[in-house]
Every structure is written in structure tokens, then in C-alpha cells.
């Protein structure tokens, strides 16, 4: 009996060791949320590049499960889940200013109207030590996530159901923007009414007249088929579509030091792919918009727009005036 018991215990130990070994060999899967489609968008190209590089560097030990087209909810819903300790997603691509409403003051500076004069200006910032300070801000104020890289999706423009030729035509219109004080303040300064609508409901809201217009980068405008219900695209370029990839502390803690290194290297690669894709995808998008019958309206003089937005610009940069000046100085 003792021999049988000893043999049984030995077998149990072997099985347990095998189970631990098998568990250790199982890949870690991290869910990546993206509210826009993967195809035809700059953010989609960035997501695919990040996934490709993580899985290449890790040899399949770390897998990225991309959930795109808003299947996990709106950006606000995803962020609420990330910050609330939920387990719906581990990584997300978010607008760079989205963390403003959670106490990240530096993040708000990236959405100040007419800050970046062109894409090169933004990438000088993204490659600088100042950008690392911005990415680390969530950790500094105790939020359970961290930024791992920046990217951009071109300048953001307004689009409308009915023709809008200039600044005066915005008066009284209902324009959908994210629930951010800078964006809502900007729309108010321009004479319109800022209206909160979840991104996943925006097409319907435009179609039914709940809102008269909205704003997005050009590629997102087309990939979400907004030109079908709001065919007038006004190229005011009020803000650059700065974005970042964030990862939760819970997901970060699942990874050892080497795996964390793979994540950071993949983020750097995804950022570089984003930079390369902006001009390419925007050029293709304008060709597609022309073929689809959309009307593209240039803004020849942005001076009156900049002047109208001064109340919001000043109110949202006073606390960090020195940091904001550093951003402006990078244009040189």
C-alpha cells in the first residue's frame, strides 16, 4: 500500500510539473482596442504594425488580439474600463488629449487649436524628451496605465450635412465633438454648439439631423463613410490628430522585463509606420472622396479662426504656459 501511495504521489508531482511547464509555455494574449476600422485608416495601419512586431520579436510568446471598429465600445467607454480596472482590454489607441478628463493636464496641450503648424512640427515633439514626460503623466498622477508611444493621423477638419463656406456659416450649428473642455470650448468660440454623441452613434446622428456636423481626420472621415451623410469637408485643420498607445498596469505586470522591452520596441516601430503612412493614406483618401462626390472646401486664411479660438487657447494653457511655449518653439 505504501509503495502504491508513494507511486501515486510521484505521478501527481510529475503531472503537476508538466502542467506548470505547459502553462509557462502558453502565450500571453493582450487585447488591443481600436474604435476605427483597420483597413484604410492610419490608426489601423499602426495597430497592425504593433501586432506584427510584438509577435515577431516574441516568437509568438506574446500575442496581440486587435478588436477594431468600436466593437469594444467608444473611446470614452474603453478608457473608463481601462482606468476602472476592467478586463475588457489591455492596450488601446486613444486620442492624445483623451486623458485630459482624467486629470492629465499636459495631455490637454496637444489638443489646443492651431498649436502644430505642420506634421514635422508634431514629430519634433514626438521624438523629444518632452514627449516622454507627456507619456509618463498618467503614472505621475496615479492612473493605472502608461503611454508607450505617440502617433498622428493628420489634421482634423470639420464636416457638415449642408454646405459651409467659412467661419460665419458655423453660427448656431450643432457640431459633435468629444467630451473635452478644449474641443467644446473651441466649437463654442467658433459660434457653434458643441454636442456630445458617442462616436459609434455619429453616423446615425448625422443622418437624422441630431447634429449638423462633426470633426475627424480625413482618413477616418472616409473610412467611416461619413461623406454619405455629411458630404461637405471644410479643411480648417484646427488640431493635429495626435494619438498615443496606452497599456494598463495590470497588463504590464503580466510581462517580464524582456517582454516589456518587446512591447516598447514594437511601439516605436508602430510609431514609425504611422509617420510613413500619413501622407500616403491622406493622398489616397482625397482621391476617393473626389470619386465619391464629396465637396472639399479649403480655408485660405486661418487667421480669423485662430483669433476666434483665443479664449479657449489662453484658458487652457495658462497653468502650463512654459511647457506650452516649449511646444510652440519646436516649430522653428
N, C-alpha and C positions, 0 to 999 in steps of 0.2 A: 504493500500500500504506500509506504514511504517513497519507494522508487517511482511509483506511478505519479505520486503527488509532486515529487521533485521534477519529473519529466514534464508534467503539465505546466508547472511554474516556469520552467526553462523555455518551453514553447511559447507561453504567454509573453515572456520577455522578448523573445525573438520577434513575435508578431508586433509587439509594441514598438520595438526599434525600427522595424520595417515601415510601420505606419508613420512614425516621426520622420523617417527618411523620405517617404513618399510626399508627406506634407511639405517638407523643406524644399522639395524639387518642384512643387506646384508653382506655376507662375502667379505673380501678383497682378491683378487686373484693376486698373484705375479708370473710373468713368469720367469722360470729358464732355461737358455740356456746351452746346453752341446753338444760339437761337435762330441763326440763319442757315439756309441750305449750304451743303458742302460744295456743290457744283456751281461754277460761275461767280463765286464770291472770293474776295481776298481773305476773309476770315476762314472760309472753307479750305483754301489752299494752305493757310497757316496751320489749321488743325491737322490736316493730313500729313504735312511735313513733320509736325511734332510727333505724331503717332509713328510714322515711318522711322524716324531717327531713334526714338526710345526703344522700339522693338529691335532695331538693327544693333544698337550699342549693347543692349542687354541679352542679345541672342534669344529673345523670346521669354526671358525671365520676368520681364515687366511688360504687360500688355496695356494698350490704351483703347478703351471702348468708347468711340465717339457717338454721342447721341445728339443729332443735329435737327434743324428745322423746328426748334422750340418744343420738341416732344417732352422735355422735362420741365416746361413752363417758361414764363417770361424771364428776362434778366433779373428783375427785382425778386421774383419768386425763387430763382436759383440762388441768388445771393442771401436771401433770408434763410434758406435751408443750409447753405454753407456756414453761415455765421451762427446759426442756431444749433449746430452740432448734428444736423440731419445726415442721413446716409444715402441720399438720392444720388449725389455726385461727389467726386473728389477734386476735380480740376474744372475750371471754366474759363472761357474767354469772355471778358467783360469790357465795357466801355471804361476808359481810364478814369473818368470822373464819377463812375457809379458808386465808389466808396465814400463820396462826399457826404451822403446822407447817413453814413455810419460813423462820422467823426474824423474822417481823413481830410484835413484842411488843405494839405499840399495837393492832393488829387484834384481839388476844385480848380486849381490854376490851369490845368490842362484843357478845361472847357471854356475858359474866358474867351469871349468873342474876339476874333481878329488878332489873336496872340501870335500865331505862327504865320509867317509871310509866304512860306512855301514848304514843300516836303523836306528839302535839305535842311531847313531850319529845325524841323522836328527831329530829324535823325542826328543832328549835332547834339541835341538834348538827350535822345535815347541812348547814345553811345557815351555819355558823360558820367562822371561820378555823381552829379546831381540827380540823375535818373535813378541811381541805386538808392539814394536817400528817399526818393518818392516810393520806390518799390518796397522799401523796408517799413514804410509808415504804418501799415496795419499791425505789424509786430510791435512797433514802438508804443502804440496806444492800446495794446492788449487784445486785438482781434485775432481769432483763431485761424488765420490764413496768411499767406505771404505771396507777394508778387514775384514772378520769376523772369519776366521779360516784357518789353514793350513792342508794339507794332502799330500800324496805322492802316486805314482803309480809304485814304483820300479825303478831300474836303467834303464837309456835309453841306447840303443845299436844301432849300425849301422846294416842295412840290405841291400842286394845287389841283382841285377839281375843275376850276374855271381859270381863265387866263388872268395872269397877274403880270403887269409890265414893269412895276417898280415899287419902291418903298411905300408910296401913298396908297397903293391898292391893298396893302395889308390891313389897313384900319378896319377893326370890327370883325375880322375873320377869326374863326376858331382853328387853332393850329395845335396838333398833337405834338407834345414833347415829353421826354422822360421827366419823372417827378424829382427834379433837381433845381435848386434855387437859382443857379446861374442860367440854366436854359429857360426856366419860366420867367425870370427877370428879363432876359434878352427879348423874348417874344412880346412881353408887355411893353418894353421900351420901344419896340418897333410898331406899336399901335394895335397889335392883335391880342387875342385872348388865348392864353395857354390852357390846353385841355388835356387831362390825364386819361389815356386809353392804353390798356395793355397792348404790347406790340403784336401779340398773336391775334388781336381783335381789330387791328388797324385797317386792314383791307376792307372789312365789313363796315367799319365806322366811316371810311371814306365813301364807300359805295352807297350808304344810306344817308349820308349828309350829316352824321353826328359831328364830324369835323370837316373843315373846308380844305385842310392841308396838313402837311407834316414835314419832317426833315430827316434825311438819311444820306449816307454816302451814295454816290451814283450807282455803284455795283449792287448795293443792297436794294436800292430803289427798283432796279430792273429785275433782279433775281426773285424778288417777292411779288412781281407783277403789279406793282402799284401804278405803273403807267396805264394800266387798263382802266383804272377808276380815277386817277389824278394825272392826266397827261401833260401837265404844264410844269416843267422843271426850271426853276429860277436859279441860276448859277451865282449865288451870293457868297458862297464859301465862308459862312460865318465862323465855323470852327473846323479844325482838322479832326478827322475821326481817329483820335488816339485811342489805343486799346492796350490791354495787358492780359496775360495769362496768370491766373492765381491757383494755388493749391492749398488745401486745408491742412491744418496742423495734424489732424488725425491721419490723413493720407501720407504726409511727410514722415510721420513716426513709424509707419509700416515699412519704410525703406531704410536699408543700411547706408553707410556713408558712400559706398561705391554706387549704389542705386540712385542716391540723391545726386551724385555727380552726373550720372547719365541724364537725369531729368533736366539739370541745368544746361548741359551741353545741347540737349535736344531743343530746349527753349531758345538758346542762342541761334541754333540752326533755323528754327521756325521763324524767328525774327528776321533773319537774313532773306529767307524765302519770301516773306511778306513784303519786304522792301523791293525785291525784284519784281514782284507780281503787280504792284500798284499801278504803274504806268501801263503795263500790258493789258490788264483786265479793264482798266478805265477806258483805254482806247477802243477795245472791243465793245465795251458797253455802249459808248456813244454811237457806234455804227449800228448796233442792234436797236437802240432807241429810235434812231432815224428811220430804220426799216419798219419799226412798229408804229410809226406815225406820231410819236411823242414830239412835243414842241419844247425846244431848249432855248431859254431866254437868257442871254448874257447880261451881266451887271457891269457896265463900263466904268462907273465911278462909285467906289465903295465908301468914299469919304462921308456922305450923309448917313450911311448905315453905321459906320464906326462912331460918329458923333452921337447918333441916337442911342447907342448902347453904353455911353459913358457912365450913366448912373450905376448900371449893373457891374461894369468893369471896375469902377472905383470901390464900390461897396464890397466886392468880393476879393479884392487884392490888398486892401489896407492892412489887414492883420499880418500878411506875409509879403509886404512891399519889397523888401530886399531880395527875397527868393524870386519873386515875380520879375524883378528887374534883371536878375541873372538869366531868366528865360528869354526876355526880350533882347538882351545883349548878345545872345547866341546867334542872332540873325546876321551879324556882321561877318 
